[in-house]
Amino acid sequence: MEKKVLAFDFGASGGRAMCGTFDGDKISIEELHRFSNDPVILNGSMYWDVLRLFFEIKQGLIKAKKKGTCTIYVYAQNGVYKVITVTVK
């Protein structure tokens, strides 16, 4: 049975959505979506543009899922979690 995992990599200047697949014998990795991670400057300090990153996460999810509906489980380190249903038409 094939297993797939979607991972997001956030770097200082860019990010990407990657799909890892295990077919029982080998692991393969495919880049699904690449994007820039441009900082926002506020009161002289640099911050990540979290709204833009959220948009890019959604784009990666859409590309990974293609058409259909899936349930996504989002977990934070503090134990808070959210279940999200995404439908792509």
C-alpha positions, 0 to 999 in steps of 0.5 A: 500500500502506497503512503504519502506525506505532504510537508512544508519547508519554510526558509529565510527567503523561500519555501516549498511544498513537498510530497514524500511517497513510500511504495513499500520498497523506496521513498521518492520526493516530489516538489509540488509548489515553490514560493518566496518568503519575503519579510514584512518590516514593521516599526523597524523590525522584520517579521515573516508575512504569515498571511502570505505564508498561509496563502502559500500553504493553501496553494500547496494543499490544492496542488497536492490534493487536486480535485476532491475533498480531504480532511487536514489535522493541524497540530501546534506544539502547545497541544492545540489542534484544529480539524479542517476540511478542504474541498477543491472543485 
